[in-house]
Structure formats: C-alpha cells, structure tokens
C-alpha cells in the first residue's frame, strides 16, 4: 500500500504570539511538536504497512522548522518525508491548506490511502482532511477509531456523539483518526539518529504547480479580524460545610452576583 500521512507542527506552549498586521500566529522561534492526533495517524499508517506491506510517506506544510515534526515521524518508522515550504503558503487557512496538501498527494501519485489526525490542537477545526477528500475526489471517513483493509476496501468504525458507526468505502480514501485508535510508538534511539541524518524532500508552490491565488493569504477566504488572549480569571471561592449550609451560602452568592437564570 502507498499511504500518505498529513501532519502539522503545532506550538508546544499556549504562550503564542500573533503578528499584529496579519493576525497570523508567529511560529518562528516557538518550540513545536507533532500535533498529537497526527501521531495516531502515523501509528495507524505504520500498522497498516506492517500488515499489508508498502510505503508510508509523511507530508507537512509549514516553515523550515517543521522539519523537526517530519524527523519525528521518520524516527517512528515512516519511509519518506516531504515538507511543503514556501513564503507563498504563509497565512493559509484550512481551505488553502487542503488545496496545497491535495496537490502534494497528486504529485506523489498512486496513493491508496491518506491519513490525518481528526484535528489540529491549535485550530481545532477538523476541516483539512475532509477538504482534501473533496479536492482529490476520494471518499472520506472521519472520527475513525478502528480501521481495516481487505479486497481494496476500507472498513472503519467511527465515533459519533452517542453511538458508533461502521462504514465501508472503496480505496483510495481519506481517513481522519481519533486518539483512541491506538497508542503511538516511541522511537528508538537508533531510529532517532537515523532520522536526524535522513534527507527531507522540500516542495515549493511552484513544484506543486499550485495556483498562487489558491494558497496563502490570497487563497484564504477566512479572515481573522482580531486576536487577543482571554482575560485571566480570579481564583474561585471554596465553600465548606454541611450540604444544606453550603447550598444556602451558594444561593446567596448567586443572588448577590445577579447571575441566577431568568
């Protein structure tokens, strides 16, 4: 099988900075990690390769420092890594990102399966995987907790709000996975050292033959008007005592603060 895993490098800290002119996150100089959901996607791909043979290619779009995330994927066991990096990609929203990643999948060619984490922890939209499926013309399965492949078909178990759904689609397909699907393996020291020396392929917008109006700020209809950190809340008040006494005091506080439901 030829499996592509799309991953993202996200800030390790919540203390992020924002460009005051573009309202985009400033990622330079911020320590990054592999988006946790994407680690599960990598692990799912490696398990499928172990069961069916083939190749796992990991793709990420970002600044040069996103190489770190790709090297982590290589250390886990991925066969190849590709970084989409270009000044023209800066400011891409989920629509523009799905366009660039889909173009990369087309350039790789003969892909049987595309795996993604269900969402990125810095954006929480869950839109890139489905957006890629639409652009590629592949069936999609989201929120996958189990998957298996046989006879050119993918059978997946999805997590919904109050039930599970089992769905079967023909390959090639795009699948997004949840954290409960597996436990990502820890890279061994030998693989870590090997990944440090590995060559990472870099593709620009020109390499993808991407329409410049479809990527970056120009290709992003989502416009961020303002970004600001939430106000820090003061510490709460602990009420102690017998249940009846605590309930009476709590009712008095609610009444005093005028926050009772109307």
N, C-alpha and C positions, 0 to 999 in steps of 0.2 A: 504494500500500500504506500501511496505517496501522500503523506499527511503534512499539512501546514498548520502551525500554531501561531496565532497572533497574540503578542504580549505587549504590555505597556510598562514603562518605568514610571513609578509614582513617588512623590515625596515621602520620605520616612517620617517626617515630622509634620505636625499640624501648624507649625510656625512658618507659614509660607508668605512670600512677598508677591505683590501684584504690581505690574507695570502701570503707572498712573495714566499713561497715554492710551494704551491698548486694552487695559483691563485684563490682560492675559497673565497667567502665572509665570513668575520668573523662576525657571528651573535650574539655570546656571548657578553653580556653587551650592546647590541643595543636594544633600545625600539622598540617593534614590534607591528603591528596592523594586523587585519584580512585584507587580500587582498580585496580591495573594490569590485571587481567583484564577489568575493566569497560571500560577504554579500547578493548580489542579488540572488545568487543561494540558500542560506539558506532561504531567504524570499520566493522564489518560492516553495521550498520544504514544508515550513510551510503552505502556502496557499493551496497546493495540499492535505496535510494532513487534513486541516480543511474542505476541500470539499469532500474528499473520505475516511477519517479515515486512520489509520495505524500508522507508526512509522518513525521518522527521525533520522538517525544516522550520525554524523559528524565525518569525518576522516581527520587527518592531519599527515604529516611526517615531523619530524624536531627534534631539540634538546629539552630537558625538558622544556625550557621556552615557547615552542609552546603551552603548556597547557593554557596559557593566551588566545590565539585565540579560543581554544576549549571552554573555560569557557564563552567567549563572545557569542558563538553560542548557548550554553546551556541557557544563560540568554535571548537570543532572543526567545527560545522556543523549541530547539532541545531536543529529548528524551535521547539520549546517545551520548557519545564522546569517540573516540579511537585515541590514539597517537601512531604512529609508530616511535619509537625512538631506535636507536642502533648506536654505533660507526661505524658499517659497512655500514650504509646509508650515511655517510658523503661524500660529493663530488658527489652525484648522479646528473646526468644530466637529461633531460626530458625523455630519454629512460628508464633509471634506475628507475626514479620516477614513471613512468607509470607502470612499472613492479611491484614495491612494492605495489602501491595503488590497482592495479588489483588483486594482491594476497590477499589483505585485503578484497576486495569485495567478492572474492571467499570464504574466511574464514567466513565472515558474513553469506553468503548463502541466497538463496531465495530472491534475490534483484530484485525489479521491475523496479527501475529507479536510475540512477546515475546522479547527477547534479554537474556541475563545473562552475566557472566563465570562461569567454571566454579566459582569460589570466591572468598571474600574472604581477603586475606592476614593479617587479624587474627584470624579464627576458623577458617579452613581446613576448614569442614565440607562445603561444596558442597551444602547442603540446601535453600537458599531457592528456587532455580529449580525443582527437582522438586516442592517443596511448593506453589509457585504453580500448577504444572501440574495437580496433584491438585485443588486448590481451584477452579480455573477449568474443569476437565473437558477440558483441552486435551491432545493427545498431546505427549510431550516427547522431546527428543534432547539427550543430554549429551556433553561432551568433543568438541565439533564442531571439526574442523579445516578443512572445506570445506563450503560450502552454496550451493545454487542453487534458484531458484523458477521453476516453469513450470506452467501449466494448473491453478492453485490448489493445487499440491502442493509440498512442500519435500523436496528430496533432499540428504541430508547424509552426510558422511564422518566417522566417529568414530574417535578414537584409543583403543585398548584396550591392555592390557599388552604383548601380543606380536603384535598384528595390527591391521588397520584393518577397520572395518565400515561398509558403505554401507546407509543406511536411508531409506525414503521414507514421509512422513506427509502427511495432509491438513491444510490450514490451517483455522482458526488453530492455532498450536502455540507451545510454549515451547522455546527452544534455549539451551543454555549453551555457551560457546566457550572454546577454549584459546588460549594466546598465539601459537601457531604459525599461527593462521588468517590473520593479516595484520600489517602494521606500522602502528600508529595514526599518523595525520597530525598534524603540528604546526600549531597555529592561527596564522594570520597576524595581524599587528598590527591590521589593520582589524577583523577578526572579534573579537579580544580586546576592543577598545574598544567594539564594538557589544554584546558580551555583558555588559560592565560596566553598560551602560545598560538592558539588557533587563529586562522585568518577569517575575518568577518567581511562578507561582501557588502559593499555600500552602493546603493542606488539613489540617484537624484530624480527629480521630477522629469528631467529630460530622458533619463534612462527608461522611465516608465512610459514615455511618450504621453505624459499627463497634460491635459488641458490646463494651463495656468489659471484660468478663470474658475476652475473647479476645486482648487486647493488653497490652503492658506486663508488669509482674511477675505480675499476676493471670492473664494468659493464657499464661504461660511455665512449662510443667511441668519444664523443665530448671533445676535449682537448683545454683548454684555454692556449694560449701561452704567452699572456701578457695582463695585465690590468693596465690602468693608467687613472687619471682624465683628463677631457678635459681642455685645456687652457682657462683661463678666458678672455673674450673679453673686450676690452675697450668700454666705453660708446659711443653711437652713436652721430652724429652731427645733430642738429636740424636746418633745413633750413626754414626761414620765409620770407614772402613777397608775391608779386603777383605771380600767377601761371606761367606766362611766365618767370618771373625773376628767380623763384625757379628752373624751368626746365632747364634754361640756366646754372645756377650755378651747378646743379646736373650733367649735361652733362660734364661740365668742370672737376668736381671731378672724374667722371668715367674715363675720358680720362687721367687725371693725374695719377690715380692709375693703369692704364693699365688693367682694368678689363672689358672692353667692349667686348661683344660676337664677336667671329671671324667668 
